[in-house]
């Protein structure tokens, strides 16, 4: 698999993962303070960052960098 396809795949992972996290919260299947929710959000955001940066679309890149930072700070609070 070449680099472009791998980045595109990671971007789709990000999209699906963020939507899944939102659905799980919306239907009360996960709590916003759960580790799984934050992991889905954080890793999903990184997928969007990768594909956005690769395609030079910087607005979603910046948005998802901030999204990931928030998720990983929340993970730190949960774990420690």
mmCIF file of the N, C-alpha and C atoms, coordinates in Angstrom:
data_MODEL
# 
_entry.id   MODEL 
# 
loop_
_atom_site.group_PDB 
_atom_site.id 
_atom_site.type_symbol 
_atom_site.label_atom_id 
_atom_site.label_alt_id 
_atom_site.label_comp_id 
_atom_site.label_asym_id 
_atom_site.label_entity_id 
_atom_site.label_seq_id 
_atom_site.pdbx_PDB_ins_code 
_atom_site.Cartn_x 
_atom_site.Cartn_y 
_atom_site.Cartn_z 
_atom_site.occupancy 
_atom_site.B_iso_or_equiv 
_atom_site.pdbx_formal_charge 
_atom_site.auth_seq_id 
_atom_site.auth_comp_id 
_atom_site.auth_asym_id 
_atom_site.auth_atom_id 
_atom_site.pdbx_PDB_model_num 
ATOM 1   N N  . UNK A 1 1  ? 0.857   -1.178 0.000  1.00 0.00 ? 1  UNK A N  1 
ATOM 2   C CA . UNK A 1 1  ? 0.000   0.000  0.000  1.00 0.00 ? 1  UNK A CA 1 
ATOM 3   C C  . UNK A 1 1  ? 0.900   1.238  0.000  1.00 0.00 ? 1  UNK A C  1 
ATOM 4   N N  . UNK A 1 2  ? 0.607   2.170  -0.899 1.00 0.00 ? 2  UNK A N  1 
ATOM 5   C CA . UNK A 1 2  ? 1.455   3.362  -0.955 1.00 0.00 ? 2  UNK A CA 1 
ATOM 6   C C  . UNK A 1 2  ? 1.051   4.377  0.106  1.00 0.00 ? 2  UNK A C  1 
ATOM 7   N N  . UNK A 1 3  ? 1.882   5.393  0.273  1.00 0.00 ? 3  UNK A N  1 
ATOM 8   C CA . UNK A 1 3  ? 1.710   6.391  1.328  1.00 0.00 ? 3  UNK A CA 1 
ATOM 9   C C  . UNK A 1 3  ? 0.381   7.144  1.192  1.00 0.00 ? 3  UNK A C  1 
ATOM 10  N N  . UNK A 1 4  ? 0.015   7.538  -0.029 1.00 0.00 ? 4  UNK A N  1 
ATOM 11  C CA . UNK A 1 4  ? -1.225  8.283  -0.236 1.00 0.00 ? 4  UNK A CA 1 
ATOM 12  C C  . UNK A 1 4  ? -2.450  7.474  0.184  1.00 0.00 ? 4  UNK A C  1 
ATOM 13  N N  . UNK A 1 5  ? -2.474  6.211  -0.171 1.00 0.00 ? 5  UNK A N  1 
ATOM 14  C CA . UNK A 1 5  ? -3.609  5.352  0.203  1.00 0.00 ? 5  UNK A CA 1 
ATOM 15  C C  . UNK A 1 5  ? -3.663  5.137  1.709  1.00 0.00 ? 5  UNK A C  1 
ATOM 16  N N  . UNK A 1 6  ? -2.507  5.011  2.344  1.00 0.00 ? 6  UNK A N  1 
ATOM 17  C CA . UNK A 1 6  ? -2.456  4.826  3.786  1.00 0.00 ? 6  UNK A CA 1 
ATOM 18  C C  . UNK A 1 6  ? -2.987  6.065  4.513  1.00 0.00 ? 6  UNK A C  1 
ATOM 19  N N  . UNK A 1 7  ? -2.586  7.236  4.054  1.00 0.00 ? 7  UNK A N  1 
ATOM 20  C CA . UNK A 1 7  ? -3.080  8.485  4.656  1.00 0.00 ? 7  UNK A CA 1 
ATOM 21  C C  . UNK A 1 7  ? -4.580  8.618  4.440  1.00 0.00 ? 7  UNK A C  1 
ATOM 22  N N  . UNK A 1 8  ? -5.048  8.296  3.244  1.00 0.00 ? 8  UNK A N  1 
ATOM 23  C CA . UNK A 1 8  ? -6.479  8.351  2.949  1.00 0.00 ? 8  UNK A CA 1 
ATOM 24  C C  . UNK A 1 8  ? -7.255  7.388  3.846  1.00 0.00 ? 8  UNK A C  1 
ATOM 25  N N  . UNK A 1 9  ? -6.734  6.202  4.051  1.00 0.00 ? 9  UNK A N  1 
ATOM 26  C CA . UNK A 1 9  ? -7.357  5.217  4.934  1.00 0.00 ? 9  UNK A CA 1 
ATOM 27  C C  . UNK A 1 9  ? -7.415  5.723  6.373  1.00 0.00 ? 9  UNK A C  1 
ATOM 28  N N  . UNK A 1 10 ? -6.335  6.339  6.833  1.00 0.00 ? 10 UNK A N  1 
ATOM 29  C CA . UNK A 1 10 ? -6.302  6.898  8.187  1.00 0.00 ? 10 UNK A CA 1 
ATOM 30  C C  . UNK A 1 10 ? -7.314  8.037  8.322  1.00 0.00 ? 10 UNK A C  1 
ATOM 31  N N  . UNK A 1 11 ? -7.484  8.821  7.263  1.00 0.00 ? 11 UNK A N  1 
ATOM 32  C CA . UNK A 1 11 ? -8.491  9.884  7.273  1.00 0.00 ? 11 UNK A CA 1 
ATOM 33  C C  . UNK A 1 11 ? -9.903  9.333  7.394  1.00 0.00 ? 11 UNK A C  1 
ATOM 34  N N  . UNK A 1 12 ? -10.185 8.246  6.661  1.00 0.00 ? 12 UNK A N  1 
ATOM 35  C CA . UNK A 1 12 ? -11.498 7.611  6.772  1.00 0.00 ? 12 UNK A CA 1 
ATOM 36  C C  . UNK A 1 12 ? -11.692 7.004  8.158  1.00 0.00 ? 12 UNK A C  1 
ATOM 37  N N  . UNK A 1 13 ? -10.624 6.436  8.721  1.00 0.00 ? 13 UNK A N  1 
ATOM 38  C CA . UNK A 1 13 ? -10.697 5.937  10.096 1.00 0.00 ? 13 UNK A CA 1 
ATOM 39  C C  . UNK A 1 13 ? -11.115 7.075  11.028 1.00 0.00 ? 13 UNK A C  1 
ATOM 40  N N  . UNK A 1 14 ? -10.485 8.231  10.863 1.00 0.00 ? 14 UNK A N  1 
ATOM 41  C CA . UNK A 1 14 ? -10.796 9.382  11.702 1.00 0.00 ? 14 UNK A CA 1 
ATOM 42  C C  . UNK A 1 14 ? -12.245 9.799  11.591 1.00 0.00 ? 14 UNK A C  1 
ATOM 43  N N  . UNK A 1 15 ? -12.738 9.882  10.372 1.00 0.00 ? 15 UNK A N  1 
ATOM 44  C CA . UNK A 1 15 ? -14.127 10.279 10.151 1.00 0.00 ? 15 UNK A CA 1 
ATOM 45  C C  . UNK A 1 15 ? -15.098 9.295  10.805 1.00 0.00 ? 15 UNK A C  1 
ATOM 46  N N  . UNK A 1 16 ? -14.901 8.037  10.550 1.00 0.00 ? 16 UNK A N  1 
ATOM 47  C CA . UNK A 1 16 ? -15.786 7.001  11.100 1.00 0.00 ? 16 UNK A CA 1 
ATOM 48  C C  . UNK A 1 16 ? -15.706 6.965  12.621 1.00 0.00 ? 16 UNK A C  1 
ATOM 49  N N  . UNK A 1 17 ? -14.510 7.110  13.157 1.00 0.00 ? 17 UNK A N  1 
ATOM 50  C CA . UNK A 1 17 ? -14.317 7.035  14.603 1.00 0.00 ? 17 UNK A CA 1 
ATOM 51  C C  . UNK A 1 17 ? -14.974 8.202  15.328 1.00 0.00 ? 17 UNK A C  1 
ATOM 52  N N  . UNK A 1 18 ? -14.842 9.405  14.787 1.00 0.00 ? 18 UNK A N  1 
ATOM 53  C CA . UNK A 1 18 ? -15.472 10.571 15.422 1.00 0.00 ? 18 UNK A CA 1 
ATOM 54  C C  . UNK A 1 18 ? -16.995 10.452 15.362 1.00 0.00 ? 18 UNK A C  1 
ATOM 55  N N  . UNK A 1 19 ? -17.526 10.001 14.239 1.00 0.00 ? 19 UNK A N  1 
ATOM 56  C CA . UNK A 1 19 ? -18.975 9.802  14.128 1.00 0.00 ? 19 UNK A CA 1 
ATOM 57  C C  . UNK A 1 19 ? -19.441 8.723  15.110 1.00 0.00 ? 19 UNK A C  1 
ATOM 58  N N  . UNK A 1 20 ? -18.678 7.638  15.217 1.00 0.00 ? 20 UNK A N  1 
ATOM 59  C CA . UNK A 1 20 ? -19.015 6.579  16.164 1.00 0.00 ? 20 UNK A CA 1 
ATOM 60  C C  . UNK A 1 20 ? -19.020 7.105  17.598 1.00 0.00 ? 20 UNK A C  1 
ATOM 61  N N  . UNK A 1 21 ? -18.007 7.879  17.956 1.00 0.00 ? 21 UNK A N  1 
ATOM 62  C CA . UNK A 1 21 ? -17.944 8.446  19.310 1.00 0.00 ? 21 UNK A CA 1 
ATOM 63  C C  . UNK A 1 21 ? -19.166 9.321  19.584 1.00 0.00 ? 21 UNK A C  1 
ATOM 64  N N  . UNK A 1 22 ? -19.521 10.150 18.619 1.00 0.00 ? 22 UNK A N  1 
ATOM 65  C CA . UNK A 1 22 ? -20.686 11.023 18.772 1.00 0.00 ? 22 UNK A CA 1 
ATOM 66  C C  . UNK A 1 22 ? -21.968 10.213 18.936 1.00 0.00 ? 22 UNK A C  1 
ATOM 67  N N  . UNK A 1 23 ? -22.125 9.180  18.135 1.00 0.00 ? 23 UNK A N  1 
ATOM 68  C CA . UNK A 1 23 ? -23.316 8.335  18.237 1.00 0.00 ? 23 UNK A CA 1 
ATOM 69  C C  . UNK A 1 23 ? -23.379 7.634  19.588 1.00 0.00 ? 23 UNK A C  1 
ATOM 70  N N  . UNK A 1 24 ? -22.262 7.111  20.056 1.00 0.00 ? 24 UNK A N  1 
ATOM 71  C CA . UNK A 1 24 ? -22.246 6.412  21.341 1.00 0.00 ? 24 UNK A CA 1 
ATOM 72  C C  . UNK A 1 24 ? -22.599 7.347  22.499 1.00 0.00 ? 24 UNK A C  1 
ATOM 73  N N  . UNK A 1 25 ? -22.169 8.585  22.423 1.00 0.00 ? 25 UNK A N  1 
ATOM 74  C CA . UNK A 1 25 ? -22.526 9.576  23.445 1.00 0.00 ? 25 UNK A CA 1 
ATOM 75  C C  . UNK A 1 25 ? -24.003 9.952  23.316 1.00 0.00 ? 25 UNK A C  1 
ATOM 76  N N  . UNK A 1 26 ? -24.436 10.191 22.094 1.00 0.00 ? 26 UNK A N  1 
ATOM 77  C CA . UNK A 1 26 ? -25.818 10.634 21.856 1.00 0.00 ? 26 UNK A CA 1 
ATOM 78  C C  . UNK A 1 26 ? -26.848 9.621  22.322 1.00 0.00 ? 26 UNK A C  1 
ATOM 79  N N  . UNK A 1 27 ? -26.512 8.337  22.217 1.00 0.00 ? 27 UNK A N  1 
ATOM 80  C CA . UNK A 1 27 ? -27.436 7.288  22.633 1.00 0.00 ? 27 UNK A CA 1 
ATOM 81  C C  . UNK A 1 27 ? -27.103 6.729  24.014 1.00 0.00 ? 27 UNK A C  1 
ATOM 82  N N  . UNK A 1 28 ? -26.291 7.471  24.760 1.00 0.00 ? 28 UNK A N  1 
ATOM 83  C CA . UNK A 1 28 ? -25.936 7.128  26.141 1.00 0.00 ? 28 UNK A CA 1 
ATOM 84  C C  . UNK A 1 28 ? -25.308 5.757  26.281 1.00 0.00 ? 28 UNK A C  1 
ATOM 85  N N  . UNK A 1 29 ? -24.535 5.338  25.280 1.00 0.00 ? 29 UNK A N  1 
ATOM 86  C CA . UNK A 1 29 ? -23.833 4.066  25.363 1.00 0.00 ? 29 UNK A CA 1 
ATOM 87  C C  . UNK A 1 29 ? -22.432 4.226  25.941 1.00 0.00 ? 29 UNK A C  1 
ATOM 88  N N  . UNK A 1 30 ? -21.945 5.449  25.934 1.00 0.00 ? 30 UNK A N  1 
ATOM 89  C CA . UNK A 1 30 ? -20.674 5.806  26.595 1.00 0.00 ? 30 UNK A CA 1 
ATOM 90  C C  . UNK A 1 30 ? -20.878 7.115  27.333 1.00 0.00 ? 30 UNK A C  1 
ATOM 91  N N  . UNK A 1 31 ? -20.129 7.296  28.392 1.00 0.00 ? 31 UNK A N  1 
ATOM 92  C CA . UNK A 1 31 ? -20.133 8.569  29.108 1.00 0.00 ? 31 UNK A CA 1 
ATOM 93  C C  . UNK A 1 31 ? -19.044 9.474  28.517 1.00 0.00 ? 31 UNK A C  1 
ATOM 94  N N  . UNK A 1 32 ? -19.257 10.783 28.520 1.00 0.00 ? 32 UNK A N  1 
ATOM 95  C CA . UNK A 1 32 ? -18.234 11.688 27.994 1.00 0.00 ? 32 UNK A CA 1 
ATOM 96  C C  . UNK A 1 32 ? -16.924 11.606 28.763 1.00 0.00 ? 32 UNK A C  1 
ATOM 97  N N  . UNK A 1 33 ? -16.967 11.100 29.948 1.00 0.00 ? 33 UNK A N  1 
ATOM 98  C CA . UNK A 1 33 ? -15.746 10.981 30.758 1.00 0.00 ? 33 UNK A CA 1 
ATOM 99  C C  . UNK A 1 33 ? -15.088 9.610  30.622 1.00 0.00 ? 33 UNK A C  1 
ATOM 100 N N  . UNK A 1 34 ? -15.600 8.766  29.729 1.00 0.00 ? 34 UNK A N  1 
ATOM 101 C CA . UNK A 1 34 ? -15.019 7.433  29.589 1.00 0.00 ? 34 UNK A CA 1 
ATOM 102 C C  . UNK A 1 34 ? -13.743 7.480  28.754 1.00 0.00 ? 34 UNK A C  1 
ATOM 103 N N  . UNK A 1 35 ? -12.839 6.594  29.082 1.00 0.00 ? 35 UNK A N  1 
ATOM 104 C CA . UNK A 1 35 ? -11.575 6.493  28.355 1.00 0.00 ? 35 UNK A CA 1 
ATOM 105 C C  . UNK A 1 35 ? -11.820 6.152  26.891 1.00 0.00 ? 35 UNK A C  1 
ATOM 106 N N  . UNK A 1 36 ? -12.752 5.247  26.616 1.00 0.00 ? 36 UNK A N  1 
ATOM 107 C CA . UNK A 1 36 ? -13.036 4.844  25.230 1.00 0.00 ? 36 UNK A CA 1 
ATOM 108 C C  . UNK A 1 36 ? -13.510 6.014  24.388 1.00 0.00 ? 36 UNK A C  1 
ATOM 109 N N  . UNK A 1 37 ? -14.384 6.827  24.954 1.00 0.00 ? 37 UNK A N  1 
ATOM 110 C CA . UNK A 1 37 ? -14.887 7.996  24.220 1.00 0.00 ? 37 UNK A CA 1 
ATOM 111 C C  . UNK A 1 37 ? -13.738 8.932  23.848 1.00 0.00 ? 37 UNK A C  1 
ATOM 112 N N  . UNK A 1 38 ? -12.887 9.198  24.811 1.00 0.00 ? 38 UNK A N  1 
ATOM 113 C CA . UNK A 1 38 ? -11.766 10.116 24.565 1.00 0.00 ? 38 UNK A CA 1 
ATOM 114 C C  . UNK A 1 38 ? -10.762 9.518  23.582 1.00 0.00 ? 38 UNK A C  1 
ATOM 115 N N  . UNK A 1 39 ? -10.529 8.208  23.663 1.00 0.00 ? 39 UNK A N  1 
ATOM 116 C CA . UNK A 1 39 ? -9.629  7.559  22.709 1.00 0.00 ? 39 UNK A CA 1 
ATOM 117 C C  . UNK A 1 39 ? -10.190 7.616  21.290 1.00 0.00 ? 39 UNK A C  1 
ATOM 118 N N  . UNK A 1 40 ? -11.487 7.379  21.147 1.00 0.00 ? 40 UNK A N  1 
ATOM 119 C CA . UNK A 1 40 ? -12.111 7.478  19.828 1.00 0.00 ? 40 UNK A CA 1 
ATOM 120 C C  . UNK A 1 40 ? -11.971 8.896  19.273 1.00 0.00 ? 40 UNK A C  1 
ATOM 121 N N  . UNK A 1 41 ? -12.241 9.887  20.102 1.00 0.00 ? 41 UNK A N  1 
ATOM 122 C CA . UNK A 1 41 ? -12.124 11.277 19.666 1.00 0.00 ? 41 UNK A CA 1 
ATOM 123 C C  . UNK A 1 41 ? -10.686 11.652 19.330 1.00 0.00 ? 41 UNK A C  1 
ATOM 124 N N  . UNK A 1 42 ? -9.761  11.290 20.199 1.00 0.00 ? 42 UNK A N  1 
ATOM 125 C CA . UNK A 1 42 ? -8.351  11.663 19.989 1.00 0.00 ? 42 UNK A CA 1 
ATOM 126 C C  . UNK A 1 42 ? -7.742  11.013 18.765 1.00 0.00 ? 42 UNK A C  1 
ATOM 127 N N  . UNK A 1 43 ? -7.933  9.716  18.626 1.00 0.00 ? 43 UNK A N  1 
ATOM 128 C CA . UNK A 1 43 ? -7.334  9.034  17.471 1.00 0.00 ? 43 UNK A CA 1 
ATOM 129 C C  . UNK A 1 43 ? -8.069  9.393  16.181 1.00 0.00 ? 43 UNK A C  1 
ATOM 130 N N  . UNK A 1 44 ? -9.373  9.604  16.284 1.00 0.00 ? 44 UNK A N  1 
ATOM 131 C CA . UNK A 1 44 ? -10.129 10.042 15.109 1.00 0.00 ? 44 UNK A CA 1 
ATOM 132 C C  . UNK A 1 44 ? -9.660  11.400 14.622 1.00 0.00 ? 44 UNK A C  1 
ATOM 133 N N  . UNK A 1 45 ? -9.444  12.304 15.556 1.00 0.00 ? 45 UNK A N  1 
ATOM 134 C CA . UNK A 1 45 ? -8.957  13.637 15.200 1.00 0.00 ? 45 UNK A CA 1 
ATOM 135 C C  . UNK A 1 45 ? -7.585  13.557 14.526 1.00 0.00 ? 45 UNK A C  1 
ATOM 136 N N  . UNK A 1 46 ? -6.737  12.666 15.004 1.00 0.00 ? 46 UNK A N  1 
ATOM 137 C CA . UNK A 1 46 ? -5.413  12.510 14.378 1.00 0.00 ? 46 UNK A CA 1 
ATOM 138 C C  . UNK A 1 46 ? -5.527  12.011 12.940 1.00 0.00 ? 46 UNK A C  1 
ATOM 139 N N  . UNK A 1 47 ? -6.500  11.161 12.684 1.00 0.00 ? 47 UNK A N  1 
ATOM 140 C CA . UNK A 1 47 ? -6.731  10.710 11.315 1.00 0.00 ? 47 UNK A CA 1 
ATOM 141 C C  . UNK A 1 47 ? -7.124  11.859 10.404 1.00 0.00 ? 47 UNK A C  1 
ATOM 142 N N  . UNK A 1 48 ? -8.005  12.727 10.896 1.00 0.00 ? 48 UNK A N  1 
ATOM 143 C CA . UNK A 1 48 ? -8.414  13.902 10.121 1.00 0.00 ? 48 UNK A CA 1 
ATOM 144 C C  . UNK A 1 48 ? -7.246  14.864 9.943  1.00 0.00 ? 48 UNK A C  1 
ATOM 145 N N  . UNK A 1 49 ? -6.414  15.014 10.966 1.00 0.00 ? 49 UNK A N  1 
ATOM 146 C CA . UNK A 1 49 ? -5.222  15.864 10.854 1.00 0.00 ? 49 UNK A CA 1 
ATOM 147 C C  . UNK A 1 49 ? -4.319  15.355 9.739  1.00 0.00 ? 49 UNK A C  1 
ATOM 148 N N  . UNK A 1 50 ? -4.082  14.060 9.723  1.00 0.00 ? 50 UNK A N  1 
ATOM 149 C CA . UNK A 1 50 ? -3.167  13.484 8.727  1.00 0.00 ? 50 UNK A CA 1 
ATOM 150 C C  . UNK A 1 50 ? -3.653  13.741 7.305  1.00 0.00 ? 50 UNK A C  1 
ATOM 151 N N  . UNK A 1 51 ? -4.909  13.446 7.032  1.00 0.00 ? 51 UNK A N  1 
ATOM 152 C CA . UNK A 1 51 ? -5.412  13.609 5.672  1.00 0.00 ? 51 UNK A CA 1 
ATOM 153 C C  . UNK A 1 51 ? -5.554  15.088 5.314  1.00 0.00 ? 51 UNK A C  1 
ATOM 154 N N  . UNK A 1 52 ? -5.935  15.930 6.271  1.00 0.00 ? 52 UNK A N  1 
ATOM 155 C CA . UNK A 1 52 ? -6.067  17.364 5.997  1.00 0.00 ? 52 UNK A CA 1 
ATOM 156 C C  . UNK A 1 52 ? -4.713  17.992 5.699  1.00 0.00 ? 52 UNK A C  1 
ATOM 157 N N  . UNK A 1 53 ? -3.719  17.657 6.478  1.00 0.00 ? 53 UNK A N  1 
ATOM 158 C CA . UNK A 1 53 ? -2.373  18.184 6.245  1.00 0.00 ? 53 UNK A CA 1 
ATOM 159 C C  . UNK A 1 53 ? -1.844  17.710 4.896  1.00 0.00 ? 53 UNK A C  1 
ATOM 160 N N  . UNK A 1 54 ? -2.066  16.447 4.605  1.00 0.00 ? 54 UNK A N  1 
ATOM 161 C CA . UNK A 1 54 ? -1.602  15.871 3.334  1.00 0.00 ? 54 UNK A CA 1 
ATOM 162 C C  . UNK A 1 54 ? -2.237  16.581 2.130  1.00 0.00 ? 54 UNK A C  1 
ATOM 163 N N  . UNK A 1 55 ? -3.509  16.944 2.269  1.00 0.00 ? 55 UNK A N  1 
ATOM 164 C CA . UNK A 1 55 ? -4.226  17.604 1.178  1.00 0.00 ? 55 UNK A CA 1 
ATOM 165 C C  . UNK A 1 55 ? -4.126  19.124 1.249  1.00 0.00 ? 55 UNK A C  1 
ATOM 166 N N  . UNK A 1 56 ? -3.379  19.611 2.238  1.00 0.00 ? 56 UNK A N  1 
ATOM 167 C CA . UNK A 1 56 ? -3.164  21.052 2.429  1.00 0.00 ? 56 UNK A CA 1 
ATOM 168 C C  . UNK A 1 56 ? -4.476  21.810 2.653  1.00 0.00 ? 56 UNK A C  1 
ATOM 169 N N  . UNK A 1 57 ? -5.366  21.200 3.420  1.00 0.00 ? 57 UNK A N  1 
ATOM 170 C CA . UNK A 1 57 ? -6.590  21.864 3.868  1.00 0.00 ? 57 UNK A CA 1 
ATOM 171 C C  . UNK A 1 57 ? -6.413  22.137 5.355  1.00 0.00 ? 57 UNK A C  1 
ATOM 172 N N  . UNK A 1 58 ? -5.940  23.323 5.641  1.00 0.00 ? 58 UNK A N  1 
ATOM 173 C CA . UNK A 1 58 ? -5.438  23.611 6.976  1.00 0.00 ? 58 UNK A CA 1 
ATOM 174 C C  . UNK A 1 58 ? -6.512  23.921 8.018  1.00 0.00 ? 58 UNK A C  1 
ATOM 175 N N  . UNK A 1 59 ? -7.692  24.379 7.610  1.00 0.00 ? 59 UNK A N  1 
ATOM 176 C CA . UNK A 1 59 ? -8.734  24.657 8.607  1.00 0.00 ? 59 UNK A CA 1 
ATOM 177 C C  . UNK A 1 59 ? -9.141  23.392 9.359  1.00 0.00 ? 59 UNK A C  1 
ATOM 178 N N  . UNK A 1 60 ? -9.510  22.287 8.677  1.00 0.00 ? 60 UNK A N  1 
ATOM 179 C CA . UNK A 1 60 ? -9.835  21.086 9.447  1.00 0.00 ? 60 UNK A CA 1 
ATOM 180 C C  . UNK A 1 60 ? -8.616  20.517 10.181 1.00 0.00 ? 60 UNK A C  1 
ATOM 181 N N  . UNK A 1 61 ? -7.443  20.779 9.654  1.00 0.00 ? 61 UNK A N  1 
ATOM 182 C CA . UNK A 1 61 ? -6.222  20.315 10.318 1.00 0.00 ? 61 UNK A CA 1 
ATOM 183 C C  . UNK A 1 61 ? -6.079  20.986 11.686 1.00 0.00 ? 61 UNK A C  1 
ATOM 184 N N  . UNK A 1 62 ? -6.212  22.316 11.713 1.00 0.00 ? 62 UNK A N  1 
ATOM 185 C CA . UNK A 1 62 ? -6.096  23.060 12.974 1.00 0.00 ? 62 UNK A CA 1 
ATOM 186 C C  . UNK A 1 62 ? -7.213  22.670 13.930 1.00 0.00 ? 62 UNK A C  1 
ATOM 187 N N  . UNK A 1 63 ? -8.443  22.601 13.427 1.00 0.00 ? 63 UNK A N  1 
ATOM 188 C CA . UNK A 1 63 ? -9.577  22.203 14.267 1.00 0.00 ? 63 UNK A CA 1 
ATOM 189 C C  . UNK A 1 63 ? -9.319  20.864 14.942 1.00 0.00 ? 63 UNK A C  1 
ATOM 190 N N  . UNK A 1 64 ? -8.826  19.897 14.190 1.00 0.00 ? 64 UNK A N  1 
ATOM 191 C CA . UNK A 1 64 ? -8.637  18.558 14.737 1.00 0.00 ? 64 UNK A CA 1 
ATOM 192 C C  . UNK A 1 64 ? -7.378  18.425 15.586 1.00 0.00 ? 64 UNK A C  1 
ATOM 193 N N  . UNK A 1 65 ? -6.395  19.279 15.383 1.00 0.00 ? 65 UNK A N  1 
ATOM 194 C CA . UNK A 1 65 ? -5.266  19.324 16.322 1.00 0.00 ? 65 UNK A CA 1 
ATOM 195 C C  . UNK A 1 65 ? -5.778  19.743 17.694 1.00 0.00 ? 65 UNK A C  1 
ATOM 196 N N  . UNK A 1 66 ? -6.619  20.774 17.713 1.00 0.00 ? 66 UNK A N  1 
ATOM 197 C CA . UNK A 1 66 ? -7.204  21.242 18.979 1.00 0.00 ? 66 UNK A CA 1 
ATOM 198 C C  . UNK A 1 66 ? -8.098  20.157 19.572 1.00 0.00 ? 66 UNK A C  1 
ATOM 199 N N  . UNK A 1 67 ? -8.901  19.508 18.727 1.00 0.00 ? 67 UNK A N  1 
ATOM 200 C CA . UNK A 1 67 ? -9.794  18.415 19.164 1.00 0.00 ? 67 UNK A CA 1 
ATOM 201 C C  . UNK A 1 67 ? -8.978  17.299 19.823 1.00 0.00 ? 67 UNK A C  1 
ATOM 202 N N  . UNK A 1 68 ? -7.871  16.929 19.185 1.00 0.00 ? 68 UNK A N  1 
ATOM 203 C CA . UNK A 1 68 ? -7.017  15.862 19.712 1.00 0.00 ? 68 UNK A CA 1 
ATOM 204 C C  . UNK A 1 68 ? -6.365  16.286 21.031 1.00 0.00 ? 68 UNK A C  1 
ATOM 205 N N  . UNK A 1 69 ? -5.901  17.520 21.114 1.00 0.00 ? 69 UNK A N  1 
ATOM 206 C CA . UNK A 1 69 ? -5.280  18.011 22.355 1.00 0.00 ? 69 UNK A CA 1 
ATOM 207 C C  . UNK A 1 69 ? -6.279  17.914 23.507 1.00 0.00 ? 69 UNK A C  1 
ATOM 208 N N  . UNK A 1 70 ? -7.508  18.368 23.259 1.00 0.00 ? 70 UNK A N  1 
ATOM 209 C CA . UNK A 1 70 ? -8.538  18.291 24.302 1.00 0.00 ? 70 UNK A CA 1 
ATOM 210 C C  . UNK A 1 70 ? -8.760  16.836 24.719 1.00 0.00 ? 70 UNK A C  1 
ATOM 211 N N  . UNK A 1 71 ? -8.862  15.940 23.748 1.00 0.00 ? 71 UNK A N  1 
ATOM 212 C CA . UNK A 1 71 ? -9.089  14.518 24.058 1.00 0.00 ? 71 UNK A CA 1 
ATOM 213 C C  . UNK A 1 71 ? -7.934  13.944 24.863 1.00 0.00 ? 71 UNK A C  1 
ATOM 214 N N  . UNK A 1 72 ? -6.695  14.259 24.488 1.00 0.00 ? 72 UNK A N  1 
ATOM 215 C CA . UNK A 1 72 ? -5.557  13.676 25.190 1.00 0.00 ? 72 UNK A CA 1 
ATOM 216 C C  . UNK A 1 72 ? -5.354  14.288 26.575 1.00 0.00 ? 72 UNK A C  1 
ATOM 217 N N  . UNK A 1 73 ? -5.743  15.550 26.760 1.00 0.00 ? 73 UNK A N  1 
ATOM 218 C CA . UNK A 1 73 ? -5.746  16.119 28.116 1.00 0.00 ? 73 UNK A CA 1 
ATOM 219 C C  . UNK A 1 73 ? -6.787  15.394 28.972 1.00 0.00 ? 73 UNK A C  1 
ATOM 220 N N  . UNK A 1 74 ? -7.968  15.158 28.397 1.00 0.00 ? 74 UNK A N  1 
ATOM 221 C CA . UNK A 1 74 ? -9.016  14.421 29.121 1.00 0.00 ? 74 UNK A CA 1 
ATOM 222 C C  . UNK A 1 74 ? -8.553  13.010 29.455 1.00 0.00 ? 74 UNK A C  1 
ATOM 223 N N  . UNK A 1 75 ? -7.854  12.356 28.533 1.00 0.00 ? 75 UNK A N  1 
ATOM 224 C CA . UNK A 1 75 ? -7.319  11.015 28.796 1.00 0.00 ? 75 UNK A CA 1 
ATOM 225 C C  . UNK A 1 75 ? -6.338  11.073 29.960 1.00 0.00 ? 75 UNK A C  1 
ATOM 226 N N  . UNK A 1 76 ? -5.495  12.084 29.971 1.00 0.00 ? 76 UNK A N  1 
ATOM 227 C CA . UNK A 1 76 ? -4.560  12.251 31.093 1.00 0.00 ? 76 UNK A CA 1 
ATOM 228 C C  . UNK A 1 76 ? -5.273  12.385 32.422 1.00 0.00 ? 76 UNK A C  1 
ATOM 229 N N  . UNK A 1 77 ? -6.363  13.142 32.438 1.00 0.00 ? 77 UNK A N  1 
ATOM 230 C CA . UNK A 1 77 ? -7.134  13.306 33.676 1.00 0.00 ? 77 UNK A CA 1 
ATOM 231 C C  . UNK A 1 77 ? -7.786  11.985 34.099 1.00 0.00 ? 77 UNK A C  1 
ATOM 232 N N  . UNK A 1 78 ? -8.245  11.209 33.118 1.00 0.00 ? 78 UNK A N  1 
ATOM 233 C CA . UNK A 1 78 ? -8.885  9.926  33.425 1.00 0.00 ? 78 UNK A CA 1 
ATOM 234 C C  . UNK A 1 78 ? -7.872  8.923  33.957 1.00 0.00 ? 78 UNK A C  1 
ATOM 235 N N  . UNK A 1 79 ? -6.724  8.841  33.296 1.00 0.00 ? 79 UNK A N  1 
ATOM 236 C CA . UNK A 1 79 ? -5.706  7.830  33.630 1.00 0.00 ? 79 UNK A CA 1 
ATOM 237 C C  . UNK A 1 79 ? -4.929  8.198  34.898 1.00 0.00 ? 79 UNK A C  1 
ATOM 238 N N  . UNK A 1 80 ? -4.633  9.463  35.064 1.00 0.00 ? 80 UNK A N  1 
ATOM 239 C CA . UNK A 1 80 ? -3.811  9.868  36.214 1.00 0.00 ? 80 UNK A CA 1 
ATOM 240 C C  . UNK A 1 80 ? -4.682  10.558 37.200 1.00 0.00 ? 80 UNK A C  1 
# 
